[in-house]
Every structure is written in C-alpha cells, then in structure tokens.
Amino acid sequence: MGSRTVVMAKEEMVALLGLRTSEEGGLICRVDPREKKPAVQIYEDAVLARHWFGKSVESSRKNGWQIVYDGLPLMG
C-alpha cells in the first residue's frame, strides 16, 4: 500500500526511519548510528504501523533530530 523514508540529522549523525505497509500489515525499520544493527518492528495492522511511525518521527524531532528528507524510498 505504501512506503515512506525519513532521513534525519543531528550534530554529525545521520539516521534513517522507514515504513512499508501492505494489506497484510506494516513494518518500521530504524537505522540509528548509535546502534550496531537496524531495529525492525512488524505490525499486523497497517494503520497501527503508520500511527507508530508518525509518533517515532515526532519523538525524534522533539529530541533534536532535523528532517533532511521525507518521502518515497530513495533509489540510486
């Protein structure tokens, strides 16, 4: 049903937050430079995945991250 990518920057760090939804549910992937591995959360409900994705973006902004890109996944 859809995809969204948010690239964020804070000081000299870059982070990535991705959302992928379908009729079967949704998936949120977070790549944080302070963590060794990406974190993935799977949802059985796409609406719930979109809700928590929005909350995560909002929380990141409150914590000082600036949004550099917000849109379709980057390719190439």
N, CA, C and O atoms as a Tinker XYZ file with bonds, in Angstrom:
   304  protein
     1  N      0.811000   -1.187000    0.000000    73     2
     2  CA     0.000000    0.000000    0.000000    64     1     3
     3  C      0.853000    1.248000    0.000000    63     2     4     5
     4  O      0.452000    2.277000   -0.543000    81     3
     5  N      2.061000    1.165000    0.622000    73     3     6
     6  CA     2.856000    2.366000    0.590000    64     5     7
     7  C      4.205000    2.226000    1.265000    63     6     8     9
     8  O      4.468000    1.289000    2.019000    81     7
     9  N      5.039000    3.191000    0.965000    73     7    10
    10  CA     6.372000    3.261000    1.558000    64     9    11
    11  C      6.686000    4.705000    1.882000    63    10    12    13
    12  O      6.213000    5.627000    1.218000    81    11
    13  N      7.495000    4.887000    2.917000    73    11    14
    14  CA     7.931000    6.234000    3.297000    64    13    15
    15  C      9.307000    6.116000    3.923000    63    14    16    17
    16  O      9.578000    5.188000    4.685000    81    15
    17  N     10.165000    7.052000    3.599000    73    15    18
    18  CA    11.509000    7.103000    4.160000    64    17    19
    19  C     11.736000    8.484000    4.763000    63    18    20    21
    20  O     11.425000    9.503000    4.146000    81    19
    21  N     12.277000    8.501000    5.967000    73    19    22
    22  CA    12.648000    9.761000    6.614000    64    21    23
    23  C     14.135000    9.672000    6.958000    63    22    24    25
    24  O     14.572000    8.759000    7.659000    81    23
    25  N     14.893000   10.629000    6.455000    73    23    26
    26  CA    16.312000   10.740000    6.767000    64    25    27
    27  C     16.447000   11.922000    7.718000    63    26    28    29
    28  O     15.940000   13.012000    7.453000    81    27
    29  N     17.140000   11.688000    8.830000    73    27    30
    30  CA    17.278000   12.720000    9.851000    64    29    31
    31  C     18.746000   12.965000   10.178000    63    30    32    33
    32  O     19.584000   12.077000   10.021000    81    31
    33  N     19.044000   14.169000   10.632000    73    31    34
    34  CA    20.415000   14.523000   11.008000    64    33    35
    35  C     20.398000   15.209000   12.366000    63    34    36    37
    36  O     19.482000   15.958000   12.706000    81    35
    37  N     21.463000   14.919000   13.137000    73    35    38
    38  CA    21.652000   15.563000   14.442000    64    37    39
    39  C     23.152000   15.610000   14.691000    63    38    40    41
    40  O     23.828000   14.581000   14.701000    81    39
    41  N     23.655000   16.810000   14.889000    73    39    42
    42  CA    25.091000   17.023000   15.046000    64    41    43
    43  C     25.788000   16.413000   13.822000    63    42    44    45
    44  O     25.535000   16.863000   12.705000    81    43
    45  N     26.641000   15.424000   13.991000    73    43    46
    46  CA    27.306000   14.814000   12.827000    64    45    47
    47  C     26.783000   13.414000   12.546000    63    46    48    49
    48  O     27.470000   12.606000   11.920000    81    47
    49  N     25.567000   13.124000   13.007000    73    47    50
    50  CA    24.970000   11.801000   12.809000    64    49    51
    51  C     23.839000   11.867000   11.787000    63    50    52    53
    52  O     23.183000   12.896000   11.623000    81    51
    53  N     23.630000   10.743000   11.107000    73    51    54
    54  CA    22.519000   10.596000   10.167000    64    53    55
    55  C     21.769000    9.329000   10.555000    63    54    56    57
    56  O     22.386000    8.293000   10.804000    81    55
    57  N     20.443000    9.406000   10.609000    73    55    58
    58  CA    19.606000    8.259000   10.949000    64    57    59
    59  C     18.541000    8.084000    9.869000    63    58    60    61
    60  O     18.224000    9.017000    9.132000    81    59
    61  N     18.006000    6.888000    9.794000    73    59    62
    62  CA    17.007000    6.553000    8.779000    64    61    63
    63  C     15.834000    5.870000    9.458000    63    62    64    65
    64  O     16.012000    5.004000   10.316000    81    63
    65  N     14.631000    6.271000    9.062000    73    63    66
    66  CA    13.412000    5.642000    9.542000    64    65    67
    67  C     12.589000    5.287000    8.312000    63    66    68    69
    68  O     12.296000    6.154000    7.488000    81    67
    69  N     12.218000    4.024000    8.185000    73    67    70
    70  CA    11.472000    3.586000    7.013000    64    69    71
    71  C     10.173000    2.911000    7.393000    63    70    72    73
    72  O     10.090000    2.231000    8.416000    81    71
    73  N      9.152000    3.101000    6.561000    73    71    74
    74  CA     7.845000    2.496000    6.761000    64    73    75
    75  C      7.435000    1.796000    5.481000    63    74    76    77
    76  O      7.567000    2.349000    4.389000    81    75
    77  N      6.935000    0.573000    5.621000    73    75    78
    78  CA     6.408000   -0.172000    4.478000    64    77    79
    79  C      5.087000   -0.777000    4.923000    63    78    80    81
    80  O      5.038000   -1.486000    5.928000    81    79
    81  N      4.004000   -0.502000    4.178000    73    79    82
    82  CA     2.707000   -1.059000    4.525000    64    81    83
    83  C      2.129000   -1.831000    3.349000    63    82    84    85
    84  O      2.434000   -1.563000    2.186000    81    83
    85  N      1.282000   -2.797000    3.690000    73    83    86
    86  CA     0.580000   -3.589000    2.688000    64    85    87
    87  C     -0.753000   -4.009000    3.289000    63    86    88    89
    88  O     -1.070000   -3.632000    4.417000    81    87
    89  N     -1.524000   -4.771000    2.559000    73    87    90
    90  CA    -2.798000   -5.259000    3.079000    64    89    91
    91  C     -2.589000   -6.194000    4.268000    63    90    92    93
    92  O     -3.492000   -6.356000    5.089000    81    91
    93  N     -1.413000   -6.809000    4.371000    73    91    94
    94  CA    -1.117000   -7.749000    5.452000    64    93    95
    95  C     -0.635000   -7.070000    6.730000    63    94    96    97
    96  O     -0.598000   -7.710000    7.780000    81    95
    97  N     -0.267000   -5.799000    6.669000    73    95    98
    98  CA     0.219000   -5.096000    7.852000    64    97    99
    99  C      1.272000   -4.070000    7.507000    63    98   100   101
   100  O      1.225000   -3.446000    6.447000    81    99
   101  N      2.228000   -3.898000    8.413000    73    99   102
   102  CA     3.249000   -2.884000    8.194000    64   101   103
   103  C      4.548000   -3.230000    8.896000    63   102   104   105
   104  O      4.601000   -4.102000    9.763000    81   103
   105  N      5.583000   -2.529000    8.502000    73   103   106
   106  CA     6.919000   -2.742000    9.039000    64   105   107
   107  C      7.602000   -1.393000    9.188000    63   106   108   109
   108  O      7.569000   -0.572000    8.272000    81   107
   109  N      8.217000   -1.165000   10.330000    73   107   110
   110  CA     9.008000    0.038000   10.567000    64   109   111
   111  C     10.450000   -0.402000   10.793000    63   110   112   113
   112  O     10.719000   -1.302000   11.589000    81   111
   113  N     11.367000    0.239000   10.088000    73   111   114
   114  CA    12.793000   -0.050000   10.252000    64   113   115
   115  C     13.502000    1.238000   10.659000    63   114   116   117
   116  O     13.307000    2.293000   10.056000    81   115
   117  N     14.321000    1.126000   11.688000    73   115   118
   118  CA    15.065000    2.290000   12.171000    64   117   119
   119  C     16.557000    1.975000   12.124000    63   118   120   121
   120  O     17.006000    0.963000   12.662000    81   119
   121  N     17.316000    2.851000   11.476000    73   119   122
   122  CA    18.777000    2.734000   11.443000    64   121   123
   123  C     19.316000    3.930000   12.216000    63   122   124   125
   124  O     19.208000    5.076000   11.779000    81   123
   125  N     19.898000    3.636000   13.374000    73   123   126
   126  CA    20.405000    4.654000   14.283000    64   125   127
   127  C     21.921000    4.470000   14.368000    63   126   128   129
   128  O     22.380000    3.365000   14.655000    81   127
   129  N     22.708000    5.518000   14.129000    73   127   130
   130  CA    24.167000    5.369000   14.137000    64   129   131
   131  C     24.732000    4.960000   15.496000    63   130   132   133
   132  O     25.881000    4.527000   15.580000    81   131
   133  N     23.950000    5.092000   16.541000    73   131   134
   134  CA    24.415000    4.716000   17.882000    64   133   135
   135  C     24.189000    3.233000   18.180000    63   134   136   137
   136  O     24.665000    2.718000   19.191000    81   135
   137  N     23.463000    2.557000   17.298000    73   135   138
   138  CA    23.165000    1.130000   17.474000    64   137   139
   139  C     23.969000    0.302000   16.482000    63   138   140   141
   140  O     24.269000    0.766000   15.382000    81   139
   141  N     24.322000   -0.934000   16.870000    73   139   142
   142  CA    25.110000   -1.802000   15.992000    64   141   143
   143  C     24.305000   -2.337000   14.814000    63   142   144   145
   144  O     24.849000   -2.535000   13.728000    81   143
   145  N     22.999000   -2.573000   15.024000    73   143   146
   146  CA    22.151000   -3.167000   13.991000    64   145   147
   147  C     20.865000   -2.365000   13.842000    63   146   148   149
   148  O     20.425000   -1.712000   14.788000    81   147
   149  N     20.259000   -2.412000   12.649000    73   147   150
   150  CA    18.947000   -1.775000   12.481000    64   149   151
   151  C     17.906000   -2.462000   13.372000    63   150   152   153
   152  O     18.038000   -3.643000   13.693000    81   151
   153  N     16.885000   -1.724000   13.763000    73   151   154
   154  CA    15.774000   -2.266000   14.544000    64   153   155
   155  C     14.546000   -2.338000   13.635000    63   154   156   157
   156  O     14.263000   -1.402000   12.887000    81   155
   157  N     13.825000   -3.451000   13.705000    73   155   158
   158  CA    12.639000   -3.644000   12.868000    64   157   159
   159  C     11.460000   -4.000000   13.766000    63   158   160   161
   160  O     11.572000   -4.837000   14.661000    81   159
   161  N     10.337000   -3.354000   13.510000    73   159   162
   162  CA     9.099000   -3.669000   14.212000    64   161   163
   163  C      8.062000   -4.052000   13.159000    63   162   164   165
   164  O      7.889000   -3.349000   12.164000    81   163
   165  N      7.381000   -5.161000   13.382000    73   163   166
   166  CA     6.377000   -5.656000   12.444000    64   165   167
   167  C      4.994000   -5.519000   13.088000    63   166   168   169
   168  O      4.803000   -5.848000   14.258000    81   167
   169  N      4.039000   -5.026000   12.301000    73   167   170
   170  CA     2.669000   -4.821000   12.764000    64   169   171
   171  C      1.711000   -5.592000   11.865000    63   170   172   173
   172  O      1.905000   -5.657000   10.651000    81   171
   173  N      0.683000   -6.171000   12.459000    73   171   174
   174  CA    -0.331000   -6.873000   11.676000    64   173   175
   175  C     -1.334000   -5.907000   11.063000    63   174   176   177
   176  O     -2.116000   -6.291000   10.193000    81   175
   177  N     -1.317000   -4.668000   11.508000    73   175   178
   178  CA    -2.254000   -3.635000   11.058000    64   177   179
   179  C     -1.470000   -2.455000   10.476000    63   178   180   181
   180  O     -0.667000   -1.831000   11.171000    81   179
   181  N     -1.711000   -2.155000    9.191000    73   179   182
   182  CA    -1.000000   -1.059000    8.521000    64   181   183
   183  C     -1.317000    0.291000    9.153000    63   182   184   185
   184  O     -0.442000    1.153000    9.231000    81   183
   185  N     -2.542000    0.488000    9.602000    73   183   186
   186  CA    -2.921000    1.764000   10.241000    64   185   187
   187  C     -2.123000    1.964000   11.525000    63   186   188   189
   188  O     -1.649000    3.064000   11.809000    81   187
   189  N     -1.980000    0.902000   12.288000    73   187   190
   190  CA    -1.196000    0.973000   13.525000    64   189   191
   191  C      0.280000    1.252000   13.223000    63   190   192   193
   192  O      0.922000    2.022000   13.938000    81   191
   193  N      0.814000    0.639000   12.183000    73   191   194
   194  CA     2.207000    0.892000   11.790000    64   193   195
   195  C      2.401000    2.364000   11.418000    63   194   196   197
   196  O      3.378000    2.986000   11.835000    81   195
   197  N      1.472000    2.920000   10.637000    73   195   198
   198  CA     1.568000    4.341000   10.262000    64   197   199
   199  C      1.474000    5.237000   11.495000    63   198   200   201
   200  O      2.181000    6.240000   11.592000    81   199
   201  N      0.609000    4.876000   12.430000    73   199   202
   202  CA     0.461000    5.650000   13.663000    64   201   203
   203  C      1.792000    5.701000   14.422000    63   202   204   205
   204  O      2.255000    6.781000   14.788000    81   203
   205  N      2.404000    4.538000   14.657000    73   203   206
   206  CA     3.646000    4.492000   15.430000    64   205   207
   207  C      4.820000    5.087000   14.664000    63   206   208   209
   208  O      5.753000    5.607000   15.276000    81   207
   209  N      4.788000    5.019000   13.337000    73   207   210
   210  CA     5.813000    5.673000   12.538000    64   209   211
   211  C      5.747000    7.183000   12.764000    63   210   212   213
   212  O      6.773000    7.827000   12.987000    81   211
   213  N      4.549000    7.741000   12.707000    73   211   214
   214  CA     4.365000    9.174000   12.952000    64   213   215
   215  C      4.818000    9.581000   14.341000    63   214   216   217
   216  O      5.450000   10.624000   14.512000    81   215
   217  N      4.494000    8.754000   15.345000    73   215   218
   218  CA     4.929000    9.030000   16.717000    64   217   219
   219  C      6.457000    9.012000   16.820000    63   218   220   221
   220  O      7.043000    9.830000   17.530000    81   219
   221  N      7.096000    8.082000   16.115000    73   219   222
   222  CA     8.556000    7.980000   16.142000    64   221   223
   223  C      9.209000    9.205000   15.506000    63   222   224   225
   224  O     10.196000    9.727000   16.024000    81   223
   225  N      8.658000    9.658000   14.392000    73   223   226
   226  CA     9.188000   10.863000   13.729000    64   225   227
   227  C      9.016000   12.068000   14.657000    63   226   228   229
   228  O      9.935000   12.870000   14.821000    81   227
   229  N      7.848000   12.186000   15.254000    73   227   230
   230  CA     7.573000   13.300000   16.167000    64   229   231
   231  C      8.525000   13.274000   17.370000    63   230   232   233
   232  O      9.054000   14.311000   17.769000    81   231
   233  N      8.735000   12.111000   17.930000    73   231   234
   234  CA     9.642000   11.967000   19.069000    64   233   235
   235  C     11.076000   12.325000   18.697000    63   234   236   237
   236  O     11.782000   12.974000   19.468000    81   235
   237  N     11.500000   11.898000   17.516000    73   235   238
   238  CA    12.853000   12.217000   17.046000    64   237   239
   239  C     13.042000   13.719000   16.910000    63   238   240   241
   240  O     14.075000   14.260000   17.306000    81   239
   241  N     12.044000   14.393000   16.351000    73   239   242
   242  CA    12.132000   15.857000   16.203000    64   241   243
   243  C     12.223000   16.539000   17.561000    63   242   244   245
   244  O     12.991000   17.486000   17.727000    81   243
   245  N     11.448000   16.068000   18.529000    73   243   246
   246  CA    11.490000   16.648000   19.877000    64   245   247
   247  C     12.852000   16.428000   20.524000    63   246   248   249
   248  O     13.271000   17.205000   21.382000    81   247
   249  N     13.549000   15.355000   20.105000    73   247   250
   250  CA    14.868000   15.048000   20.660000    64   249   251
   251  C     16.009000   15.693000   19.874000    63   250   252   253
   252  O     17.171000   15.329000   20.057000    81   251
   253  N     15.686000   16.640000   19.008000    73   251   254
   254  CA    16.720000   17.419000   18.339000    64   253   255
   255  C     17.118000   16.960000   16.940000    63   254   256   257
   256  O     18.001000   17.562000   16.329000    81   255
   257  N     16.488000   15.913000   16.423000    73   255   258
   258  CA    16.798000   15.469000   15.056000    64   257   259
   259  C     16.089000   16.377000   14.057000    63   258   260   261
   260  O     14.932000   16.748000   14.257000    81   259
   261  N     16.786000   16.732000   12.985000    73   259   262
   262  CA    16.204000   17.534000   11.904000    64   261   263
   263  C     15.891000   16.619000   10.730000    63   262   264   265
   264  O     16.689000   15.750000   10.381000    81   263
   265  N     14.739000   16.816000   10.129000    73   263   266
   266  CA    14.370000   16.003000    8.976000    64   265   267
   267  C     15.050000   16.571000    7.731000    63   266   268   269
   268  O     14.881000   17.741000    7.385000    81   267
   269  N     15.817000   15.714000    7.073000    73   267   270
   270  CA    16.544000   16.085000    5.860000    64   269   271
   271  C     15.738000   15.677000    4.632000    63   270   272   273
   272  O     15.743000   16.376000    3.619000    81   271
   273  N     15.049000   14.546000    4.727000    73   271   274
   274  CA    14.248000   14.027000    3.615000    64   273   275
   275  C     13.049000   13.286000    4.189000    63   274   276   277
   276  O     13.180000   12.553000    5.169000    81   275
   277  N     11.877000   13.475000    3.580000    73   275   278
   278  CA    10.671000   12.761000    3.987000    64   277   279
   279  C      9.866000   12.494000    2.726000    63   278   280   281
   280  O      9.265000   13.405000    2.157000    81   279
   281  N      9.858000   11.247000    2.296000    73   279   282
   282  CA     9.126000   10.922000    1.079000    64   281   283
   283  C      9.270000    9.462000    0.700000    63   282   284   285
   284  O      9.450000    8.598000    1.559000    81   283
   285  N      9.189000    9.198000   -0.585000    73   283   286
   286  CA     9.326000    7.852000   -1.089000    64   285   287
   287  C     10.742000    7.350000   -0.844000    63   286   288   289
   288  O     11.667000    8.149000   -0.701000    81   287
   289  N     10.918000    6.031000   -0.792000    73   287   290
   290  CA    12.270000    5.491000   -0.594000    64   289   291
   291  C     13.231000    6.018000   -1.655000    63   290   292   293
   292  O     12.867000    6.163000   -2.822000    81   291
   293  N     14.441000    6.298000   -1.241000    73   291   294
   294  CA    15.478000    6.782000   -2.163000    64   293   295
   295  C     16.035000    5.617000   -2.956000    63   294   296   297
   296  O     16.308000    4.552000   -2.403000    81   295
   297  N     16.202000    5.821000   -4.252000    73   295   298
   298  CA    16.758000    4.772000   -5.099000    64   297   299
   299  C     17.880000    5.353000   -5.931000    63   298   300   301
   300  O     17.742000    6.419000   -6.531000    81   299
   301  N     18.993000    4.641000   -5.960000    73   299   302
   302  CA    20.108000    5.058000   -6.812000    64   301   303
   303  C     21.110000    5.932000   -6.165000    63   302   304
   304  O     22.083000    6.333000   -6.804000    81   303
